Amino acid sequence: MKFLHFTTILTLFAFLFIPPTVHSQDNATLSDAEIAHVAVVANQIDIDYAKIAIERTQSKEVRQFAQTMITDHNTIINLAVDLVKKLGVTPQDNAVSQSLLNKAADTMESLKNAKKSEFNQMYVDNEVAYHKAVIDAIKTVLIPQSKNAELKALLKTAVPILETHYHHAKMTQSKISK
């Protein structure tokens, strides 16, 4: 059941972020304002997951990982906010952001209601899947669709940070699975 839940999340991300040309022509590409919104929302979601982890975990490793997520994702959000202010762009809500938020609400509810004995594994498994999906989305959709060079550069800057998170999550996953 737990595996199915995370597979569903990963499948959703893959579907949402497949380049729009693969979907029906009704799907328009994202504007830079929408891309900025998706980026901020995706980072805030991971901060919210980490806050739940800090409240629920007794594991020092999971707590440290979660704190890193909060710190690093806040930094990325601050960079994005500084950029949109500089460019005079207002991040624009969109269907992708809303879908992310809706799915995140389900995941947060699952994390909050997880049995204490299952929480750490559930949180870290989600982090692995979430970071993989977000990295793929940035590389295959957000960067290619960005028109503004500075926004594109910010997204490219975020990728190595997210890849480090992904590998950190995988390492934590292997430690708590033992």
C-alpha atoms as a printed R data frame, in Angstrom:
    type eleno elety resid chain resno      x      y       z
1   ATOM     1    CA   MET     A     1  0.000  0.000   0.000
2   ATOM     2    CA   LYS     A     2  2.770  2.427   0.960
3   ATOM     3    CA   PHE     A     3  4.658  1.569  -2.265
4   ATOM     4    CA   LEU     A     4  1.533  2.185  -4.317
5   ATOM     5    CA   HIS     A     5  1.065  5.611  -2.701
6   ATOM     6    CA   PHE     A     6  4.584  6.781  -3.603
7   ATOM     7    CA   THR     A     7  4.392  5.230  -7.060
8   ATOM     8    CA   THR     A     8  1.173  7.174  -7.592
9   ATOM     9    CA   ILE     A     9  2.890 10.417  -6.563
10  ATOM    10    CA   LEU     A    10  5.795  9.742  -8.899
11  ATOM    11    CA   THR     A    11  3.448  8.871 -11.770
12  ATOM    12    CA   LEU     A    12  1.469 12.056 -11.171
13  ATOM    13    CA   PHE     A    13  4.626 14.168 -11.316
14  ATOM    14    CA   ALA     A    14  5.762 12.410 -14.475
15  ATOM    15    CA   PHE     A    15  2.370 13.033 -16.101
16  ATOM    16    CA   LEU     A    16  2.189 16.659 -15.026
17  ATOM    17    CA   PHE     A    17  5.654 17.488 -16.211
18  ATOM    18    CA   ILE     A    18  5.851 15.656 -19.504
19  ATOM    19    CA   PRO     A    19  6.338 18.415 -22.051
20  ATOM    20    CA   PRO     A    20  2.943 19.759 -23.122
21  ATOM    21    CA   THR     A    21  3.541 18.821 -26.743
22  ATOM    22    CA   VAL     A    22  3.194 15.199 -25.649
23  ATOM    23    CA   HIS     A    23 -0.215 15.933 -24.095
24  ATOM    24    CA   SER     A    24 -3.202 17.167 -26.023
25  ATOM    25    CA   GLN     A    25 -2.962 20.539 -27.695
26  ATOM    26    CA   ASP     A    26 -5.304 21.937 -25.041
27  ATOM    27    CA   ASN     A    27 -2.339 22.101 -22.680
28  ATOM    28    CA   ALA     A    28 -0.508 25.367 -23.145
29  ATOM    29    CA   THR     A    29  3.084 25.861 -22.185
30  ATOM    30    CA   LEU     A    30  3.779 27.573 -18.886
31  ATOM    31    CA   SER     A    31  4.658 31.250 -18.848
32  ATOM    32    CA   ASP     A    32  7.644 32.474 -16.845
33  ATOM    33    CA   ALA     A    33  5.248 33.798 -14.185
34  ATOM    34    CA   GLU     A    34  3.643 30.343 -13.945
35  ATOM    35    CA   ILE     A    35  7.029 28.613 -13.880
36  ATOM    36    CA   ALA     A    36  8.099 30.889 -11.019
37  ATOM    37    CA   HIS     A    37  4.932 29.930  -9.144
38  ATOM    38    CA   VAL     A    38  5.492 26.203  -9.707
39  ATOM    39    CA   ALA     A    39  9.080 26.544  -8.460
40  ATOM    40    CA   VAL     A    40  8.057 28.356  -5.280
41  ATOM    41    CA   VAL     A    41  5.178 25.954  -4.621
42  ATOM    42    CA   ALA     A    42  7.361 22.867  -5.133
43  ATOM    43    CA   ASN     A    43  9.944 24.209  -2.673
44  ATOM    44    CA   GLN     A    44  7.303 25.200  -0.103
45  ATOM    45    CA   ILE     A    45  5.753 21.752  -0.291
46  ATOM    46    CA   ASP     A    46  9.051 20.154   0.647
47  ATOM    47    CA   ILE     A    47  9.468 22.607   3.529
48  ATOM    48    CA   ASP     A    48  6.027 21.606   4.757
49  ATOM    49    CA   TYR     A    49  6.925 17.907   4.557
50  ATOM    50    CA   ALA     A    50 10.104 18.607   6.528
51  ATOM    51    CA   LYS     A    51  8.217 20.479   9.240
52  ATOM    52    CA   ILE     A    52  6.009 17.438   9.732
53  ATOM    53    CA   ALA     A    53  9.126 15.267   9.959
54  ATOM    54    CA   ILE     A    54 10.685 17.472  12.611
55  ATOM    55    CA   GLU     A    55  7.490 17.269  14.660
56  ATOM    56    CA   ARG     A    56  7.089 13.509  14.322
57  ATOM    57    CA   THR     A    57 10.480 11.850  14.106
58  ATOM    58    CA   GLN     A    58 12.665 10.624  16.915
59  ATOM    59    CA   SER     A    59 15.503  9.856  14.497
60  ATOM    60    CA   LYS     A    60 18.480 12.201  14.608
61  ATOM    61    CA   GLU     A    61 19.287 11.440  10.945
62  ATOM    62    CA   VAL     A    62 15.765 12.133   9.741
63  ATOM    63    CA   ARG     A    63 15.586 15.317  11.831
64  ATOM    64    CA   GLN     A    64 18.893 16.585  10.397
65  ATOM    65    CA   PHE     A    65 17.776 15.747   6.864
66  ATOM    66    CA   ALA     A    66 14.468 17.553   7.395
67  ATOM    67    CA   GLN     A    67 16.231 20.629   8.785
68  ATOM    68    CA   THR     A    68 18.481 20.682   5.714
69  ATOM    69    CA   MET     A    69 15.381 20.573   3.518
70  ATOM    70    CA   ILE     A    70 13.884 23.553   5.351
71  ATOM    71    CA   THR     A    71 17.070 25.600   5.164
72  ATOM    72    CA   ASP     A    72 17.940 24.848   1.537
73  ATOM    73    CA   HIS     A    73 14.416 25.125   0.134
74  ATOM    74    CA   ASN     A    74 13.895 28.433   1.955
75  ATOM    75    CA   THR     A    75 17.100 29.662   0.320
76  ATOM    76    CA   ILE     A    76 15.808 28.669  -3.120
77  ATOM    77    CA   ILE     A    77 12.471 30.382  -2.437
78  ATOM    78    CA   ASN     A    78 14.275 33.541  -1.323
79  ATOM    79    CA   LEU     A    79 16.355 33.531  -4.511
80  ATOM    80    CA   ALA     A    80 13.196 33.111  -6.574
81  ATOM    81    CA   VAL     A    81 11.405 35.920  -4.703
82  ATOM    82    CA   ASP     A    82 14.396 38.221  -5.184
83  ATOM    83    CA   LEU     A    83 14.443 37.416  -8.899
84  ATOM    84    CA   VAL     A    84 10.731 38.008  -9.500
85  ATOM    85    CA   LYS     A    85 10.957 41.309  -7.609
86  ATOM    86    CA   LYS     A    86 13.937 42.324  -9.730
87  ATOM    87    CA   LEU     A    87 12.096 41.372 -12.921
88  ATOM    88    CA   GLY     A    88  8.820 42.908 -11.793
89  ATOM    89    CA   VAL     A    89  7.031 39.602 -12.357
90  ATOM    90    CA   THR     A    90  4.228 38.314 -10.164
91  ATOM    91    CA   PRO     A    91  4.230 34.510  -9.900
92  ATOM    92    CA   GLN     A    92  0.978 33.290 -11.394
93  ATOM    93    CA   ASP     A    93 -1.063 30.439  -9.995
94  ATOM    94    CA   ASN     A    94 -1.790 27.700 -12.508
95  ATOM    95    CA   ALA     A    95 -3.143 24.183 -12.903
96  ATOM    96    CA   VAL     A    96  0.250 22.576 -12.257
97  ATOM    97    CA   SER     A    97  0.733 24.485  -8.991
98  ATOM    98    CA   GLN     A    98 -2.780 23.619  -7.879
99  ATOM    99    CA   SER     A    99 -2.309 19.957  -8.710
100 ATOM   100    CA   LEU     A   100  0.939 19.903  -6.742
101 ATOM   101    CA   LEU     A   101 -0.770 21.510  -3.759
102 ATOM   102    CA   ASN     A   102 -3.706 19.092  -3.895
103 ATOM   103    CA   LYS     A   103 -1.450 16.036  -4.015
104 ATOM   104    CA   ALA     A   104  0.799 17.513  -1.318
105 ATOM   105    CA   ALA     A   105 -2.214 17.896   0.963
106 ATOM   106    CA   ASP     A   106 -2.904 14.173   0.602
107 ATOM   107    CA   THR     A   107  0.739 13.321   1.269
108 ATOM   108    CA   MET     A   108  0.884 15.604   4.307
109 ATOM   109    CA   GLU     A   109 -2.232 13.974   5.690
110 ATOM   110    CA   SER     A   110 -0.655 10.546   5.194
111 ATOM   111    CA   LEU     A   111  2.537 11.691   6.927
112 ATOM   112    CA   LYS     A   112  0.609 13.165   9.832
113 ATOM   113    CA   ASN     A   113 -1.429  9.983  10.256
114 ATOM   114    CA   ALA     A   114  1.363  7.462   9.698
115 ATOM   115    CA   LYS     A   115  2.072  5.039  12.492
116 ATOM   116    CA   LYS     A   116  5.061  6.144  14.506
117 ATOM   117    CA   SER     A   117  6.924  2.990  13.492
118 ATOM   118    CA   GLU     A   118  6.339  3.694   9.786
119 ATOM   119    CA   PHE     A   119  6.801  7.457   9.709
120 ATOM   120    CA   ASN     A   120 10.545  7.725   9.045
121 ATOM   121    CA   GLN     A   121 10.452  5.295   6.148
122 ATOM   122    CA   MET     A   122  7.359  6.951   4.681
123 ATOM   123    CA   TYR     A   123  8.855 10.436   4.933
124 ATOM   124    CA   VAL     A   124 12.207  9.504   3.433
125 ATOM   125    CA   ASP     A   125 10.645  7.379   0.669
126 ATOM   126    CA   ASN     A   126  8.502 10.371  -0.228
127 ATOM   127    CA   GLU     A   127 11.560 12.638  -0.252
128 ATOM   128    CA   VAL     A   128 13.370 10.338  -2.677
129 ATOM   129    CA   ALA     A   129 10.400 10.191  -5.044
130 ATOM   130    CA   TYR     A   130  9.583 13.898  -4.703
131 ATOM   131    CA   HIS     A   131 13.121 15.096  -5.415
132 ATOM   132    CA   LYS     A   132 13.477 12.756  -8.388
133 ATOM   133    CA   ALA     A   133 10.204 14.002  -9.853
134 ATOM   134    CA   VAL     A   134 11.002 17.675  -9.261
135 ATOM   135    CA   ILE     A   135 14.491 17.342 -10.775
136 ATOM   136    CA   ASP     A   136 13.029 15.655 -13.839
137 ATOM   137    CA   ALA     A   137 10.355 18.349 -14.147
138 ATOM   138    CA   ILE     A   138 12.864 21.177 -13.904
139 ATOM   139    CA   LYS     A   139 15.145 19.594 -16.496
140 ATOM   140    CA   THR     A   140 12.477 18.520 -18.980
141 ATOM   141    CA   VAL     A   141  9.798 21.179 -18.641
142 ATOM   142    CA   LEU     A   142 10.584 24.232 -16.547
143 ATOM   143    CA   ILE     A   143 14.041 25.016 -17.942
144 ATOM   144    CA   PRO     A   144 13.087 24.342 -21.578
145 ATOM   145    CA   GLN     A   145  9.911 26.449 -21.269
146 ATOM   146    CA   SER     A   146 11.565 29.382 -19.466
147 ATOM   147    CA   LYS     A   147 11.912 32.413 -21.700
148 ATOM   148    CA   ASN     A   148 13.768 34.667 -19.262
149 ATOM   149    CA   ALA     A   149 17.495 33.923 -19.077
150 ATOM   150    CA   GLU     A   150 17.720 34.796 -15.362
151 ATOM   151    CA   LEU     A   151 14.815 32.502 -14.460
152 ATOM   152    CA   LYS     A   152 16.377 29.743 -16.536
153 ATOM   153    CA   ALA     A   153 19.701 30.309 -14.752
154 ATOM   154    CA   LEU     A   154 18.011 30.149 -11.340
155 ATOM   155    CA   LEU     A   155 16.344 26.861 -12.260
156 ATOM   156    CA   LYS     A   156 19.689 25.498 -13.469
157 ATOM   157    CA   THR     A   157 21.261 26.597 -10.171
158 ATOM   158    CA   ALA     A   158 18.581 24.717  -8.225
159 ATOM   159    CA   VAL     A   159 19.174 21.399 -10.005
160 ATOM   160    CA   PRO     A   160 22.498 20.504  -8.295
161 ATOM   161    CA   ILE     A   161 21.024 21.449  -4.916
162 ATOM   162    CA   LEU     A   162 18.035 19.191  -5.537
163 ATOM   163    CA   GLU     A   163 20.291 16.410  -6.818
164 ATOM   164    CA   THR     A   164 22.282 16.647  -3.580
165 ATOM   165    CA   HIS     A   165 19.001 16.397  -1.651
166 ATOM   166    CA   TYR     A   166 18.010 13.373  -3.719
167 ATOM   167    CA   HIS     A   167 21.302 11.593  -2.960
168 ATOM   168    CA   HIS     A   168 21.100 12.602   0.711
169 ATOM   169    CA   ALA     A   169 17.568 11.195   0.832
170 ATOM   170    CA   LYS     A   170 18.719  7.950  -0.807
171 ATOM   171    CA   MET     A   171 21.550  7.665   1.729
172 ATOM   172    CA   THR     A   172 19.168  8.327   4.630
173 ATOM   173    CA   GLN     A   173 16.735  5.840   3.126
174 ATOM   174    CA   SER     A   174 19.368  3.115   3.082
175 ATOM   175    CA   LYS     A   175 20.343  3.834   6.702
176 ATOM   176    CA   ILE     A   176 16.829  3.736   8.114
177 ATOM   177    CA   SER     A   177 15.844  0.687   6.066
178 ATOM   178    CA   LYS     A   178 18.363 -1.444   7.963
